[in-house]
Amino acid sequence: MANNTEYGLTSEIYTTDLKKGERIAKRLNSGVVAINTDNYFKSSCPFGGYKKSGMGREYGEIGIQEFAQVKLIAVNQP
């Protein structure tokens, strides 16, 4: 039911069984899943949504990669 939406920015799970919470978190189509909290954010963590939520990722190493263009230059040196 939680995945039956066209958006997926954040989700919250409240449980006393953390293992079960982690299993559910892995199945959610959401860019951020918080377990037993409603406000977990660090600038070193990537932030962004799934589906029609957000436009890519911000923050953290993954966020930086949004602005990078990778190029391989291979040289055969005799």
Backbone as CSV, one residue per row, in Angstrom:
resi,resn,N_x,N_y,N_z,CA_x,CA_y,CA_z,C_x,C_y,C_z
1,MET,0.830,-1.186,0.000,0.000,0.000,0.000,0.885,1.264,0.000
2,ALA,1.999,1.238,0.738,2.867,2.416,0.815,3.488,2.748,-0.540
3,ASN,3.719,1.764,-1.382,4.324,1.996,-2.692,3.298,2.338,-3.764
4,ASN,2.041,2.328,-3.436,0.977,2.579,-4.403,0.722,4.082,-4.546
5,THR,1.735,4.807,-4.960,1.647,6.244,-5.185,2.636,6.605,-6.282
6,GLU,2.434,7.729,-6.925,3.357,8.150,-7.975,4.536,8.954,-7.413
7,TYR,4.575,9.122,-6.106,5.652,9.865,-5.457,6.407,8.971,-4.491
8,GLY,7.572,9.403,-4.058,8.368,8.608,-3.125,9.544,9.394,-2.576
9,LEU,9.263,10.501,-1.903,10.353,11.307,-1.364,10.860,10.720,-0.048
10,THR,10.009,10.662,0.962,10.426,10.125,2.256,9.358,9.196,2.823
11,SER,9.798,8.304,3.691,8.900,7.390,4.399,9.363,7.290,5.845
12,GLU,8.437,6.960,6.717,8.763,6.757,8.127,8.171,5.442,8.587
13,ILE,8.953,4.728,9.381,8.514,3.456,9.954,8.694,3.564,11.462
14,TYR,7.669,3.208,12.201,7.757,3.177,13.659,7.513,1.750,14.114
15,THR,8.488,1.182,14.835,8.403,-0.218,15.234,9.293,-0.477,16.449
16,THR,8.986,-1.523,17.183,9.871,-1.971,18.257,10.795,-3.077,17.753
17,ASP,10.524,-3.583,16.558,11.313,-4.658,15.952,12.172,-4.056,14.836
18,LEU,13.407,-3.673,15.147,14.264,-2.990,14.168,14.592,-3.850,12.954
19,LYS,14.770,-5.144,13.135,15.042,-6.035,11.994,13.878,-6.000,11.008
20,LYS,12.667,-6.048,11.526,11.482,-5.982,10.668,11.408,-4.606,9.993
21,GLY,11.732,-3.554,10.736,11.737,-2.213,10.159,12.719,-2.095,9.007
22,GLU,13.897,-2.687,9.157,14.896,-2.654,8.085,14.434,-3.444,6.869
23,ARG,13.789,-4.580,7.084,13.263,-5.369,5.952,12.209,-4.568,5.188
24,ILE,11.341,-3.894,5.924,10.304,-3.084,5.274,10.944,-1.903,4.541
25,ALA,11.925,-1.262,5.165,12.596,-0.102,4.557,13.196,-0.451,3.203
26,LYS,13.789,-1.631,3.090,14.395,-2.058,1.826,13.361,-2.236,0.723
27,ARG,12.116,-2.485,1.098,11.060,-2.721,0.103,10.312,-1.452,-0.289
28,LEU,10.519,-0.364,0.446,9.803,0.878,0.150,10.437,1.613,-1.026
29,ASN,9.612,2.094,-1.932,10.062,2.897,-3.069,10.113,4.353,-2.630
30,SER,11.124,4.670,-1.846,11.263,5.992,-1.273,12.738,6.351,-1.209
31,GLY,13.055,7.614,-1.476,14.441,8.049,-1.462,15.048,8.098,-0.080
32,VAL,14.244,8.350,0.933,14.682,8.385,2.325,13.689,7.582,3.149
33,VAL,14.197,6.696,3.980,13.343,5.957,4.912,13.912,6.158,6.310
34,ALA,13.107,6.712,7.192,13.511,6.934,8.583,12.808,5.901,9.454
35,ILE,13.574,5.267,10.338,12.999,4.284,11.256,13.017,4.879,12.660
36,ASN,11.848,4.967,13.248,11.646,5.500,14.606,12.099,6.946,14.765
37,THR,12.029,7.717,13.694,12.324,9.152,13.753,11.604,9.831,12.594
38,ASP,11.376,11.108,12.734,10.739,11.838,11.630,11.649,12.923,11.077
39,ASN,12.875,13.013,11.601,13.733,14.097,11.172,15.196,13.671,11.200
40,TYR,15.583,12.830,10.291,16.980,12.425,10.195,17.552,13.013,8.925
41,PHE,18.489,13.917,9.078,19.110,14.507,7.900,20.509,14.976,8.260
42,LYS,21.478,14.569,7.466,22.848,15.056,7.566,23.279,15.473,6.169
43,SER,24.027,16.544,6.073,24.431,17.038,4.756,25.360,16.074,4.029
44,SER,25.931,15.116,4.738,26.798,14.137,4.085,26.002,12.983,3.481
45,CYS,24.709,12.948,3.728,23.849,11.874,3.210,23.134,12.337,1.953
46,PRO,23.039,11.483,0.943,22.316,11.871,-0.264,20.829,12.034,0.024
47,PHE,20.212,13.030,-0.583,18.788,13.286,-0.388,18.126,13.418,-1.741
48,GLY,17.024,12.727,-1.946,16.254,12.807,-3.172,15.203,11.727,-3.176
49,GLY,14.281,11.815,-4.099,13.148,10.900,-4.100,13.149,9.910,-5.242
50,TYR,12.154,9.070,-5.223,11.894,8.110,-6.284,10.690,8.598,-7.080
51,LYS,10.503,7.998,-8.219,9.349,8.260,-9.084,9.267,9.744,-9.424
52,LYS,8.146,10.402,-9.143,7.965,11.812,-9.502,8.386,12.768,-8.384
53,SER,9.140,12.287,-7.429,9.608,13.138,-6.328,11.056,13.535,-6.554
54,GLY,11.294,14.803,-6.574,12.656,15.302,-6.697,13.205,15.194,-8.106
55,MET,14.415,15.712,-8.245,15.091,15.698,-9.537,16.527,15.262,-9.304
56,GLY,16.743,13.999,-9.046,18.087,13.509,-8.788,18.398,13.492,-7.305
57,ARG,19.687,13.528,-6.999,20.142,13.475,-5.609,20.932,14.725,-5.273
58,GLU,20.814,15.154,-4.030,21.587,16.268,-3.512,22.404,15.761,-2.336
59,TYR,23.496,16.428,-2.061,24.330,16.186,-0.884,25.093,14.869,-0.970
60,GLY,26.125,14.766,-0.184,26.928,13.556,-0.127,27.654,13.277,-1.434
61,GLU,28.412,12.199,-1.463,29.186,11.814,-2.644,28.275,11.550,-3.843
62,ILE,27.152,10.918,-3.615,26.222,10.628,-4.714,25.673,11.926,-5.293
63,GLY,25.394,12.911,-4.452,24.907,14.203,-4.933,25.929,14.921,-5.787
64,ILE,27.198,14.829,-5.404,28.264,15.447,-6.199,28.334,14.803,-7.578
65,GLN,28.124,13.506,-7.647,28.184,12.792,-8.924,27.129,13.289,-9.906
66,GLU,26.044,13.877,-9.407,25.023,14.444,-10.289,25.599,15.567,-11.160
67,PHE,26.661,16.218,-10.673,27.260,17.337,-11.396,28.515,16.943,-12.155
68,ALA,28.918,15.682,-12.060,30.146,15.216,-12.689,29.854,14.498,-13.996
69,GLN,30.789,14.577,-14.899,30.704,13.831,-16.145,31.988,13.024,-16.245
70,VAL,31.852,11.726,-16.173,33.011,10.836,-16.140,33.514,10.579,-17.553
71,LYS,34.835,10.594,-17.685,35.439,10.322,-18.985,36.656,9.418,-18.780
72,LEU,36.795,8.421,-19.608,37.962,7.559,-19.614,38.795,7.909,-20.826
73,ILE,40.084,8.128,-20.599,41.005,8.355,-21.711,42.022,7.225,-21.655
74,ALA,42.025,6.385,-22.663,42.940,5.244,-22.721,44.039,5.549,-23.719
75,VAL,45.271,5.370,-23.298,46.429,5.653,-24.162,47.282,4.405,-24.239
76,ASN,47.625,4.003,-25.460,48.547,2.893,-25.670,49.920,3.480,-25.892
77,GLN,50.798,3.299,-24.931,52.123,3.879,-25.027,53.096,2.805,-25.517
78,PRO,53.758,3.047,-26.647,54.697,2.051,-27.190,55.930,1.881,-26.327
